[in-house]
């Protein structure tokens, strides 16, 4: 009897346990569904606010449009707006281009930033190429209209982003780089008056130019043009402004990563361009840049010099000096939401720094959720079940499509790294190397 009661009690406990597990499982599923439902409600509200901001871009009052553009930037920084972009892509682009054509300096800066965020959201593909084709004319005209204006930084950053993502051909990338170069190093005609750009404008343009340079195929290099670029960058290394010197140093590093002085000389010689004078010019630029980099790596702080900025400069130019003399690129790493991201080439580091600067407070969110950026920068975050459950149908479609941003970005990224590796395997720039 006691044994039978004991068995009943055990069975009862087992049933209770099963009921508890069932209730727990049901409770978990309910919690998941409630969480998803809450997220859907938030997305609906967010889309509503974005729709209102988009409608406000039609308003006549400039300050209203500026507030709307700021709201759109906040929304794109906070979340990946795939659903909104899928529905309103063309309208948003058109209104931003109108702001660039007709708006105040502030409105132009905001609109340019929205276009860049729009390109980063759509990733590579037809939409990205459309953004590039429609933006390059408006941005180019705006750059010419006021070359000394504070809006220049936003315009060149926008041009760099839309070209990096949507420029499908080398000629398109080169076109944008030429537009940027004209801002700070114009070819003057008889009726053209030079406008001296500010140090901030020079630093912004050179950084954007370097970012685009990382996307070029080294086989497309016009080595005579790159030597002219190095000569100009060398003059910037002597400027008083530290931001200009740092931007110029990064540009020099990227150029020498893709093609060393030895390669420049050999290619010029093979093309029938390399004579004694050309080799002499190459040696002169090489020796000058090496001395400048060495000096900047140990520069003493001047009056009013911020210690952090000075240390940043010294560290950068020490890395460039090591690269010039020994061929080793700096290896860096950073934590993004608990996941480690590393760089091992100058091109990767320049891309990371530029995108981090452009996205600002939205950088971490984009790196965690933007599959295009993850592939470009070679970053693989840990995916949680919740993020997969909450991924919208639009995101899933874009992510899984063989023609998606992910697929194209991965191919581009691997091609770039393969070319850089090939460049490393054919020898480094050595300061004491002799030319025949």
ZANU-923818 format. One record per residue (C-alpha): y negated, x, z; residue in three letters; residue number from 1. Coordinates in steps of 0.05 Angstrom, whole numbers. Each point is the difference from the previous one (the first is absolute). Example, Ala and Ser with C-alpha at 12.3 -4.5 7.8 and 13.67 -1.06 7.14 Angstrom:
// ZANU-923818
PT       yy       xx       zz   type   seq
PT       90      246      156    ALA     1
PT      -69       27      -13    SER     2
***
This chain:
// ZANU-923818
PT       yy       xx       zz   type   seq
PT        0        0        0    UNK     1
PT      -47       56       18    UNK     2
PT       20       36      -63    UNK     3
PT      -14      -62      -43    UNK     4
PT      -69       -9       34    UNK     5
PT      -14       73      -13    UNK     6
PT       18       -8      -74    UNK     7
PT      -44      -62       -5    UNK     8
PT      -57       38       33    UNK     9
PT        9       59      -48    UNK    10
PT        2      -47      -60    UNK    11
PT      -62      -35       26    UNK    12
PT      -36       66        8    UNK    13
PT       21       21      -70    UNK    14
PT      -26      -65      -29    UNK    15
PT      -65        7       39    UNK    16
PT       -6       71      -27    UNK    17
PT       11      -25      -71    UNK    18
PT      -51      -55       10    UNK    19
PT      -49       51       27    UNK    20
PT       12       45      -60    UNK    21
PT       -7      -59      -47    UNK    22
PT      -64      -22       35    UNK    23
PT      -26       72       -1    UNK    24
PT       16        6      -74    UNK    25
PT      -33      -67      -14    UNK    26
PT      -59       20       43    UNK    27
PT       -7       66      -38    UNK    28
PT        2      -35      -67    UNK    29
PT      -51      -51       24    UNK    30
PT      -45       57       24    UNK    31
PT        7       34      -68    UNK    32
PT      -16      -65      -36    UNK    33
PT      -60      -12       46    UNK    34
PT      -24       71      -12    UNK    35
PT        6       -9      -76    UNK    36
PT      -34      -68        4    UNK    37
PT      -57       31       41    UNK    38
PT       -6       55      -51    UNK    39
PT       -2      -50      -57    UNK    40
PT      -56      -38       37    UNK    41
PT      -38       65        8    UNK    42
PT        9       17      -74    UNK    43
PT      -24      -70      -20    UNK    44
PT      -62        9       43    UNK    45
PT      -11       70      -28    UNK    46
PT        6      -24      -71    UNK    47
PT      -50      -55       15    UNK    48
PT      -50       51       27    UNK    49
PT       11       44      -61    UNK    50
PT      -11      -60      -46    UNK    51
PT      -66      -14       36    UNK    52
PT      -21       73       -7    UNK    53
PT       17       -1      -74    UNK    54
PT      -40      -64      -10    UNK    55
PT      -59       33       36    UNK    56
PT       -2       54      -54    UNK    57
PT      -30      -53      -46    UNK    58
PT      -59      -11       46    UNK    59
PT      -70       22      -23    UNK    60
PT      -20       32       66    UNK    61
PT       20       73        0    UNK    62
PT       10        5       75    UNK    63
PT       51      -58       -5    UNK    64
PT       39       38      -52    UNK    65
PT       -3       64       42    UNK    66
PT       29      -37       60    UNK    67
PT       55      -30      -44    UNK    68
PT       19       69      -28    UNK    69
PT        3       28       71    UNK    70
PT       46      -57       21    UNK    71
PT       45       14      -59    UNK    72
PT        4       74       17    UNK    73
PT       19      -17       72    UNK    74
PT       54      -48      -25    UNK    75
PT       29       52      -48    UNK    76
PT        0       53       54    UNK    77
PT       34      -44       51    UNK    78
PT       56      -26      -45    UNK    79
PT       30       10      -69    UNK    80
PT      -29      -60      -37    UNK    81
PT       55       -8      -53    UNK    82
PT       -1      -76       -2    UNK    83
PT      -75       -4       -6    UNK    84
PT       -3       54      -54    UNK    85
PT       56      -34      -40    UNK    86
PT      -42      -63       -3    UNK    87
PT      -72       26       -2    UNK    88
PT        6       70      -30    UNK    89
PT      -43      -12      -63    UNK    90
PT      -53      -40       36    UNK    91
PT      -10       52       55    UNK    92
PT       -4       57      -50    UNK    93
PT      -50      -37      -43    UNK    94
PT      -46      -16       58    UNK    95
PT        3       71       27    UNK    96
PT      -19       27      -69    UNK    97
PT      -59      -49       -1    UNK    98
PT      -22       28       68    UNK    99
PT        3       71      -28    UNK   100
PT      -43      -21      -59    UNK   101
PT      -53      -40       37    UNK   102
PT        5       12       74    UNK   103
PT      -39       43       50    UNK   104
PT       23       70       17    UNK   105
PT       38      -28       60    UNK   106
PT       32      -55      -40    UNK   107
PT       21       49      -54    UNK   108
PT       32       46       52    UNK   109
PT       38      -59       32    UNK   110
PT       23      -27      -67    UNK   111
PT       24       68      -23    UNK   112
PT       41        6       64    UNK   113
PT       31      -69      -10    UNK   114
PT       21       19      -71    UNK   115
PT       34       63       27    UNK   116
PT       37      -41       52    UNK   117
PT       20      -50      -53    UNK   118
PT       30       56      -42    UNK   119
PT       38       28       61    UNK   120
PT       28      -70       13    UNK   121
PT       25      -14      -70    UNK   122
PT       28       70       -9    UNK   123
PT       18       27      -69    UNK   124
PT       11      -48      -58    UNK   125
PT      -38      -46      -47    UNK   126
PT      -48      -25       54    UNK   127
PT      -17       72       20    UNK   128
PT      -14       20      -72    UNK   129
PT      -44      -61       -9    UNK   130
PT      -40       19       62    UNK   131
PT       -8       70      -28    UNK   132
PT      -22      -23      -70    UNK   133
PT      -50      -52       26    UNK   134
PT      -28       44       56    UNK   135
PT      -12       66      -35    UNK   136
PT      -57      -26      -43    UNK   137
PT      -37      -35       57    UNK   138
PT       10       58       48    UNK   139
PT      -22       51      -52    UNK   140
PT      -64      -39      -15    UNK   141
PT      -15       -8       74    UNK   142
PT        9       76       11    UNK   143
PT      -50       14      -56    UNK   144
PT      -51      -49       26    UNK   145
PT      -12       34       66    UNK   146
PT       35       68        5    UNK   147
PT      -33       18       66    UNK   148
PT       14      -66       36    UNK   149
PT       45       -7       62    UNK   150
PT       43      -49      -39    UNK   151
PT       26       58      -42    UNK   152
PT       54       18       51    UNK   153
PT       29      -70       -2    UNK   154
PT       -2       -3      -76    UNK   155
PT       36       67      -11    UNK   156
PT       52      -18       53    UNK   157
PT       12      -66      -35    UNK   158
PT        6       35      -67    UNK   159
PT       49       51       29    UNK   160
PT       44      -54       30    UNK   161
PT        3      -46      -61    UNK   162
PT       13       59      -46    UNK   163
PT       53       30       44    UNK   164
PT       38      -66        2    UNK   165
PT      -18      -33      -67    UNK   166
PT      -14       59      -46    UNK   167
PT       64        4      -42    UNK   168
PT      -19       57      -46    UNK   169
PT      -26       71       10    UNK   170
PT      -61      -18      -42    UNK   171
PT      -18      -56       47    UNK   172
PT        4       45       61    UNK   173
PT      -40       54      -35    UNK   174
PT      -53      -52      -20    UNK   175
PT      -11      -20       72    UNK   176
PT       -3       73       23    UNK   177
PT      -52       14      -54    UNK   178
PT      -42      -59       24    UNK   179
PT        2       28       71    UNK   180
PT      -16       70      -22    UNK   181
PT      -62      -24      -38    UNK   182
PT      -29      -27       66    UNK   183
PT       -5       69       31    UNK   184
PT        3       46      -60    UNK   185
PT      -32      -37      -58    UNK   186
PT       -5       26      -71    UNK   187
PT      -74       -7      -13    UNK   188
PT      -29      -22      -67    UNK   189
PT      -72       10      -24    UNK   190
PT      -24      -66       31    UNK   191
PT       43        1       63    UNK   192
PT      -31       17       67    UNK   193
PT       47       28       52    UNK   194
PT        5      -36       66    UNK   195
PT       21       47       56    UNK   196
PT       57      -33       37    UNK   197
PT        2        2       76    UNK   198
PT       52       41       38    UNK   199
PT       35      -65       20    UNK   200
PT        5      -22      -72    UNK   201
PT       27       68      -22    UNK   202
PT       53        1       54    UNK   203
PT       22      -72      -16    UNK   204
PT        4       13      -75    UNK   205
PT       39       65        8    UNK   206
PT       49      -33       48    UNK   207
PT       12      -58      -47    UNK   208
PT        7       48      -59    UNK   209
PT       51       42       38    UNK   210
PT       39      -64       18    UNK   211
PT        6      -17      -74    UNK   212
PT       18       72      -17    UNK   213
PT       63       -8       41    UNK   214
PT       25      -53      -49    UNK   215
PT       -7       42      -63    UNK   216
PT       58       30      -36    UNK   217
PT      -10       76        0    UNK   218
PT       20        2      -73    UNK   219
PT      -63      -39      -17    UNK   220
PT      -45       54       30    UNK   221
PT      -56       26      -43    UNK   222
PT        0       68       32    UNK   223
PT      -69       20      -26    UNK   224
PT      -29      -63       31    UNK   225
PT       35       14       66    UNK   226
PT      -28       70        2    UNK   227
PT      -69      -30      -10    UNK   228
PT       14      -48       57    UNK   229
PT       22       57       45    UNK   230
PT      -64       38      -17    UNK   231
PT      -42      -61       20    UNK   232
PT       42      -12       63    UNK   233
PT      -12       72       19    UNK   234
PT      -75      -13        1    UNK   235
PT       13      -59       47    UNK   236
PT       37       45       48    UNK   237
PT      -67       35       12    UNK   238
PT      -37      -65       17    UNK   239
PT      -30      -10       69    UNK   240
PT       34      -68       11    UNK   241
PT       68        7       33    UNK   242
PT       28      -65      -29    UNK   243
PT      -16       27      -70    UNK   244
PT       35       66       14    UNK   245
PT       62      -36       27    UNK   246
PT        4      -47      -60    UNK   247
PT       -8       58      -48    UNK   248
PT       54       40       37    UNK   249
PT       49      -57       -5    UNK   250
PT      -14       -7      -75    UNK   251
PT       12       74      -10    UNK   252
PT       66       -4       37    UNK   253
PT       25      -58      -43    UNK   254
PT      -20       35      -65    UNK   255
PT       36       64       21    UNK   256
PT       61      -40       22    UNK   257
PT        7      -30      -70    UNK   258
PT      -20       62      -39    UNK   259
PT      -13       70       26    UNK   260
PT      -48       50      -30    UNK   261
PT       59       36      -32    UNK   262
PT       21      -64      -34    UNK   263
PT      -71      -14      -23    UNK   264
PT       -4       70      -32    UNK   265
PT       69       -6      -32    UNK   266
PT      -14      -69      -29    UNK   267
PT      -68       21      -26    UNK   268
PT       31       61      -32    UNK   269
PT       55      -42      -31    UNK   270
PT      -53      -47      -28    UNK   271
PT      -37       59      -31    UNK   272
PT      -58       -8       48    UNK   273
PT       14       56       48    UNK   274
PT      -39       62      -19    UNK   275
PT      -24       58       43    UNK   276
PT      -63      -39       19    UNK   277
PT       41      -61       22    UNK   278
PT       47       42       42    UNK   279
PT      -60       34       32    UNK   280
PT      -29      -68       16    UNK   281
PT       65      -23       31    UNK   282
PT        5       63       43    UNK   283
PT      -72       -9       22    UNK   284
PT       10      -73       21    UNK   285
PT       65       18       35    UNK   286
PT      -30       56       41    UNK   287
PT      -62      -40       18    UNK   288
PT       40      -61       24    UNK   289
PT       47       44       40    UNK   290
PT      -59       32       36    UNK   291
PT      -34      -67       12    UNK   292
PT       64      -31       29    UNK   293
PT       11       61       45    UNK   294
PT      -72       -3       26    UNK   295
PT        3      -75       13    UNK   296
PT       65        6       38    UNK   297
PT      -34       43       53    UNK   298
PT      -72      -26       -4    UNK   299
PT      -39        3       65    UNK   300
PT      -34      -64       23    UNK   301
PT      -72       -6      -21    UNK   302
PT      -57      -34       37    UNK   303
PT       15      -73       13    UNK   304
PT       70        7      -28    UNK   305
PT       49      -51       27    UNK   306
PT       61       36       29    UNK   307
PT       50      -50      -27    UNK   308
PT      -28        4      -71    UNK   309
PT        0       76        4    UNK   310
PT       72        2       24    UNK   311
PT       20      -48      -56    UNK   312
PT      -32       46      -51    UNK   313
PT       33       63       29    UNK   314
PT       68      -33        2    UNK   315
PT       -5      -26      -71    UNK   316
PT      -22       67      -30    UNK   317
PT       53       38       40    UNK   318
PT       52      -45      -32    UNK   319
PT      -32       11      -69    UNK   320
PT       -1       76       13    UNK   321
PT       74       -1       17    UNK   322
PT       14      -40      -62    UNK   323
PT      -40       47      -44    UNK   324
PT       31       63       28    UNK   325
PT       71      -22       14    UNK   326
PT       10      -66      -37    UNK   327
PT       17      -43       60    UNK   328
PT      -30      -70        4    UNK   329
PT      -16      -28       69    UNK   330
PT       52      -46       31    UNK   331
PT      -28      -58       41    UNK   332
PT       28      -60       37    UNK   333
PT      -28      -61       34    UNK   334
PT       27      -61       37    UNK   335
PT      -11      -68      -32    UNK   336
PT       24      -57       44    UNK   337
PT       53       45       32    UNK   338
PT       25       26      -67    UNK   339
PT      -12       71      -23    UNK   340
PT      -35       15      -66    UNK   341
PT       -1       71      -27    UNK   342
PT      -35       36      -58    UNK   343
PT       22       66      -31    UNK   344
PT      -47        9      -59    UNK   345
PT      -76        1      -10    UNK   346
PT        6      -61      -46    UNK   347
PT       35      -41       54    UNK   348
PT      -51       21       53    UNK   349
PT      -60      -17      -45    UNK   350
PT       30      -68      -17    UNK   351
PT       14      -15       73    UNK   352
PT      -69       20       24    UNK   353
PT      -35      -38      -56    UNK   354
PT       39      -65       11    UNK   355
PT       -7        6       75    UNK   356
PT      -76        6       -8    UNK   357
PT       -4      -57      -49    UNK   358
PT       42      -49       41    UNK   359
PT      -31       19       67    UNK   360
PT       24      -49       53    UNK   361
PT       49      -32      -50    UNK   362
PT       38       65      -13    UNK   363
PT       56      -10       51    UNK   364
PT       13      -72      -22    UNK   365
PT        3       19      -73    UNK   366
PT       45       59       13    UNK   367
PT       48      -45       39    UNK   368
PT        1      -58      -49    UNK   369
PT      -25       24      -68    UNK   370
PT       61       23      -39    UNK   371
PT      -42       30      -55    UNK   372
PT      -36       48       47    UNK   373
PT       65       16       36    UNK   374
PT       31       24      -65    UNK   375
PT      -61       38      -24    UNK   376
PT       -5       38       66    UNK   377
PT       75        5       12    UNK   378
PT       -1      -39       65    UNK   379
PT       58      -43       24    UNK   380
PT      -15      -42       62    UNK   381
PT       54      -34       41    UNK   382
PT        8      -72      -24    UNK   383
PT        9      -52       55    UNK   384
PT       36      -67       -9    UNK   385
PT      -64      -37       17    UNK   386
PT      -38       34      -56    UNK   387
PT       55      -19      -49    UNK   388
PT        1      -72       24    UNK   389
PT      -76       -5       -5    UNK   390
PT       -5       32      -69    UNK   391
PT      -27      -52      -47    UNK   392
PT       35      -21      -64    UNK   393
PT      -55       35      -40    UNK   394
PT       12       66       37    UNK   395
PT       75       -5      -10    UNK   396
PT       -9      -13      -74    UNK   397
PT      -46       59       -9    UNK   398
PT       43       45       43    UNK   399
PT       66      -15      -35    UNK   400
PT      -25       -2      -72    UNK   401
PT       23       60      -41    UNK   402
PT      -71        2      -30    UNK   403
PT      -33       -5       68    UNK   404
PT      -51       46       30    UNK   405
PT       55       33       40    UNK   406
PT       41       19      -60    UNK   407
PT      -58       28      -39    UNK   408
PT      -31       35       60    UNK   409
PT       67       33       17    UNK   410
PT        7       26      -71    UNK   411
PT      -71       26       -2    UNK   412
PT        7       33       68    UNK   413
PT       66       35      -18    UNK   414
PT      -28       24      -66    UNK   415
PT      -62       29       34    UNK   416
PT       41       36       52    UNK   417
PT       49       26      -53    UNK   418
PT      -58       29      -40    UNK   419
PT      -30       32       62    UNK   420
PT       68       31       17    UNK   421
PT        6       27      -70    UNK   422
PT      -69       31        7    UNK   423
PT       21       34       65    UNK   424
PT       63       27      -32    UNK   425
PT      -39       36      -54    UNK   426
PT      -40       42       49    UNK   427
PT      -59       -4       46    UNK   428
PT      -72       22       -7    UNK   429
PT       -3       72       26    UNK   430
PT      -69       29       10    UNK   431
PT       20       71      -20    UNK   432
PT       37      -22      -63    UNK   433
PT      -21       34      -64    UNK   434
PT       -8      -32      -69    UNK   435
PT       20       35      -64    UNK   436
***
